[in-house]
Amino acid sequence: MRRTWGRAVRTAGLAVIAGVVVTGCAAQSSIVPAHVDTPVVVIETASFGEAEIVGHIYGNALTRQGWRVEPRPQSGTQAEAVEAVTTGEATFTVGFTGELLTMFDPGSQAVAAEDVYPAVMAALPEGVTAADPAPAQDAPAYAVTRHTSETYGLRTMSDLDGRCGEFTLGARQEMLEDTELSAAVGRTYNCAFVNRVPLGPNPRVVFEALRAGQIGVGLVRSADPVLHPEDMVVLDDDDNAIRAQNIVPVFRKGSLSEDQLALVNRVSGELTTDDVRDLLLGIEFGTASPVSLADYWLDEHGY
């Protein structure tokens, strides 16, 4: 299961979010459904902040257009939420393309985003399909400080080719134990981190260790809320060793009307990794609820 906090924000963005969402947005219950003859869209999301916020973004967008939605957040693991859609207990959930592909086609060799999504569509169980993937990703990412980047000439993962032994790698324990990730990076970039330091569950600890010089490279997730562009450099996975993990809505075939699906796809097209980082800071610092964060994003994007 993923962690329950979120990801990063530009300083100005945090001030805006904290100032807006705590004042409250239009509550779902204040909207009278216009399409009372259409089925209720049951949106079940896993028990971590990212899935909950994004699920409310899709759900609240539908509600604002008058459709009936029943949110079921904090519904267990990602696999359990997907299973609820597969069995018909729920209409809709939020998934990640790479995780879905591993779940339904573990032997697939697809890695790049443009290959993973079609492979997911082909692998989903009968009766289940997916909407358009969002640009937003939450994939493993290797980061260094800007000082380390400039000193050692590190901008991409290829720049680490044959040099990983020079750096200590720090990450959450479960990420260090990801043998498939380590093998893929090792094969693609001739990269073996001999010194590996397990750190606490909060990604902020990884960045504190980087800044203090306790580690040279940090392994995080691309949507972690502490990835500040002025301070950290995320090394570009230029040879596609790391499987894409785009956010994607998963739903029962035939459960969404053409208009509903068009709205869901429009939301997907506008949701970026930076957006997710921004919103998840509200969870990390306890300044806003998932519903108010979702409403903030919808307001900012004109829904």
C-alpha positions in Angstrom: 0.0 0.0 0.0 1.2 3.5 -0.7 1.8 6.1 1.9 -1.1 8.3 3.1 0.5 11.7 2.6 1.1 13.5 -0.6 3.6 15.3 -2.8 5.3 19.0 -3.8 4.4 22.5 -4.3 5.8 25.8 -5.4 5.9 28.1 -2.4 3.4 30.5 -3.8 1.1 27.6 -4.7 1.1 26.3 -1.1 0.1 29.7 0.2 -2.8 29.9 -2.3 -4.0 26.4 -1.5 -3.8 26.8 2.3 -5.6 30.2 2.0 -8.4 29.0 -0.3 -9.3 25.5 0.8 -9.6 26.1 4.5 -12.3 28.7 3.8 -14.4 25.9 2.1 -15.7 25.3 -1.3 -19.1 24.3 -2.6 -20.1 21.1 -0.8 -21.3 18.1 -2.8 -24.5 18.0 -0.9 -25.4 21.5 -1.9 -25.8 20.5 -5.6 -29.1 19.0 -6.7 -28.5 16.3 -9.3 -29.9 17.2 -12.7 -29.7 13.8 -14.2 -31.9 11.9 -11.7 -32.7 9.1 -14.2 -29.0 8.1 -14.7 -27.3 5.4 -12.6 -25.2 6.5 -9.6 -21.5 6.5 -10.3 -19.9 4.6 -7.4 -16.2 5.8 -7.1 -14.2 3.6 -4.9 -10.6 4.6 -4.1 -7.7 3.1 -2.2 -6.6 4.2 1.3 -3.9 6.8 0.5 -4.1 10.5 0.0 -3.3 10.7 -3.7 -6.0 8.2 -4.8 -8.6 9.9 -2.5 -7.9 13.4 -3.8 -7.9 12.4 -7.5 -11.0 10.3 -7.0 -12.8 13.3 -5.6 -11.6 15.4 -8.5 -13.3 13.1 -11.0 -16.3 12.6 -8.7 -16.9 16.2 -7.9 -16.5 17.2 -11.6 -19.3 14.8 -12.4 -21.4 16.1 -9.5 -21.0 19.7 -10.6 -22.5 18.7 -14.0 -25.5 17.3 -12.2 -24.7 13.5 -12.2 -25.2 11.4 -9.1 -22.0 10.2 -7.5 -21.4 8.0 -4.5 -17.8 8.4 -3.2 -16.2 5.5 -1.3 -12.8 6.6 -0.3 -10.4 4.8 2.0 -11.5 1.4 0.7 -8.4 -0.6 1.2 -5.5 -1.4 -1.1 -5.2 -0.4 -4.7 -5.8 -4.0 -5.7 -9.0 -4.1 -3.6 -10.3 -1.0 -5.2 -9.7 -2.4 -8.7 -11.3 -5.7 -7.7 -14.4 -3.8 -6.6 -14.7 -2.5 -10.2 -13.9 -5.9 -11.7 -16.7 -7.5 -9.7 -19.2 -4.7 -10.3 -19.4 -3.6 -6.6 -18.1 -0.2 -7.8 -18.3 1.8 -11.0 -15.0 3.6 -11.1 -11.6 3.8 -9.4 -8.3 5.5 -9.9 -5.3 3.4 -10.9 -1.8 3.7 -12.2 -0.9 2.3 -15.6 2.3 0.5 -14.6 0.7 -1.1 -11.5 -2.3 -2.2 -13.5 -0.1 -3.8 -16.1 1.8 -5.7 -13.5 -1.4 -6.8 -11.9 -3.1 -8.1 -15.1 -0.1 -8.9 -17.3 3.0 -9.5 -15.1 5.0 -10.8 -18.1 4.6 -7.6 -20.2 7.8 -5.9 -21.2 6.2 -2.5 -21.8 7.9 0.4 -20.0 7.3 3.7 -21.8 4.0 5.5 -21.2 3.0 5.2 -24.9 3.5 1.4 -24.7 2.2 0.8 -21.2 -1.3 2.3 -21.7 -2.2 0.2 -24.8 -0.9 -2.9 -23.0 -3.1 -2.1 -20.0 -6.1 -1.7 -22.2 -5.5 -5.1 -23.7 -4.9 -6.8 -20.3 -7.8 -5.4 -18.3 -10.4 -8.1 -17.3 -13.6 -8.6 -19.3 -16.1 -5.9 -18.5 -13.5 -3.4 -17.4 -11.9 -0.6 -19.4 -10.0 2.7 -18.8 -10.4 6.3 -19.7 -7.6 8.4 -21.1 -4.5 8.5 -18.8 -3.4 11.7 -17.2 0.0 13.3 -17.8 0.4 13.0 -14.0 2.7 10.2 -12.9 3.7 8.7 -9.6 6.7 6.5 -10.7 10.0 5.8 -8.9 12.5 8.7 -9.4 16.1 9.2 -8.6 17.0 12.6 -7.3 20.2 14.5 -6.3 20.8 18.0 -4.9 21.5 20.7 -7.4 25.0 20.9 -6.0 25.6 17.2 -6.7 24.1 17.6 -10.2 26.5 20.4 -11.1 29.5 19.0 -9.4 29.3 15.5 -11.0 27.5 16.4 -14.2 24.3 14.5 -13.4 21.2 15.4 -15.3 20.0 12.0 -16.6 20.2 8.4 -15.5 22.6 7.8 -18.3 25.0 10.2 -16.6 25.2 7.6 -13.8 26.3 4.8 -16.2 29.1 2.9 -14.4 29.2 5.4 -11.6 26.5 4.4 -9.2 29.1 2.7 -6.9 30.4 6.2 -6.2 27.2 7.3 -4.5 25.2 6.1 -1.4 21.5 5.5 -2.3 18.9 6.4 0.3 15.2 5.5 0.2 12.2 4.1 2.1 12.8 0.5 2.9 10.1 -0.8 0.6 11.7 1.0 -2.4 15.1 -0.4 -1.6 13.5 -3.8 -1.6 12.0 -3.4 -5.1 14.2 -5.9 -6.9 12.5 -5.4 -10.3 13.3 -1.7 -10.2 16.9 -2.3 -9.2 17.4 -5.0 -11.9 15.9 -2.7 -14.6 18.0 0.3 -13.6 21.1 -2.0 -13.3 20.6 -3.5 -16.8 19.8 -0.2 -18.5 22.3 2.1 -17.0 25.1 -0.3 -15.8 24.2 0.9 -12.3 24.8 -0.8 -9.0 24.5 1.1 -5.8 26.7 -0.8 -3.4 25.9 1.4 -0.4 22.2 1.6 0.3 20.7 3.3 3.4 17.0 2.6 4.5 15.3 5.8 5.6 12.0 6.6 7.3 8.6 6.4 5.6 8.2 10.1 5.0 9.9 11.2 1.8 11.0 14.4 3.4 13.6 12.3 5.3 15.2 11.4 2.0 15.6 15.0 1.0 16.9 16.0 4.4 19.6 13.2 4.0 20.5 14.5 0.6 20.8 18.1 1.8 22.9 17.0 4.7 25.2 15.0 2.5 24.4 11.7 4.2 23.4 10.1 0.9 24.4 11.1 -2.7 21.3 9.8 -4.5 17.7 9.6 -3.2 15.1 7.2 -4.5 11.6 8.7 -4.2 8.4 8.9 -6.2 7.9 11.5 -8.9 4.8 13.0 -7.2 6.3 13.3 -3.7 5.4 16.8 -2.4 9.0 17.7 -1.4 10.5 17.7 -4.9 11.4 21.4 -5.1 12.8 22.4 -8.5 15.2 25.0 -7.1 16.7 22.6 -4.6 16.5 19.1 -6.2 17.2 17.6 -9.6 15.3 14.6 -10.7 17.4 12.5 -13.0 15.7 12.0 -16.3 15.0 8.3 -17.1 16.3 8.9 -20.6 16.5 5.2 -21.7 13.1 4.2 -20.2 14.2 1.8 -17.5 11.4 2.7 -15.1 7.9 1.6 -16.1 5.4 4.5 -16.5 2.9 5.1 -13.8 0.3 7.5 -15.2 -2.9 8.1 -13.3 -5.8 6.5 -15.1 -9.5 6.1 -14.4 -10.7 2.5 -14.5 -14.4 1.8 -14.8 -17.1 -0.8 -15.8 -17.7 -0.9 -19.5 -21.0 0.8 -20.4 -21.3 2.4 -16.9 -20.5 5.9 -18.1 -22.4 7.9 -20.7 -20.6 9.5 -23.6 -21.0 12.9 -21.9 -19.6 11.5 -18.6 -16.7 9.9 -20.3 -15.9 13.1 -22.2 -15.8 15.0 -18.9 -13.6 12.4 -17.3 -11.2 12.5 -20.2 -11.1 16.3 -20.1 -10.1 16.2 -16.4 -7.5 13.5 -17.2 -6.0 15.7 -19.9 -5.4 18.6 -17.5 -4.1 16.7 -14.4 -0.3 17.0 -14.1 2.3 15.6 -11.7 2.9 19.2 -10.5 -0.8 19.4 -9.7 -0.7 16.3 -7.6 2.4 17.5 -5.7 0.7 20.8 -5.0 -2.5 19.2 -3.7 -0.8 16.5 -1.6 1.0 19.2 0.5 -2.4 20.0 1.9 -2.6 16.4 3.2 0.9 16.4 4.5 0.5 19.5 6.5 -3.1 18.9 7.5 -4.3 22.2 6.0 -7.2 20.8 3.9 -9.4 17.8 3.4 -9.3 15.7 0.2 -12.7 17.0 -0.9 -11.7 20.7 -0.5 -8.4 20.1 -2.3 -10.3 18.4 -5.2 -12.7 21.4 -5.3 -9.8 23.8 -5.3 -8.3 22.1 -8.4 -11.7 22.1 -10.2 -12.2 25.8 -9.4 -8.8 26.6 -10.7 -9.5 24.7 -14.0 -12.9 26.2 -14.6 -15.1 23.2 -13.8 
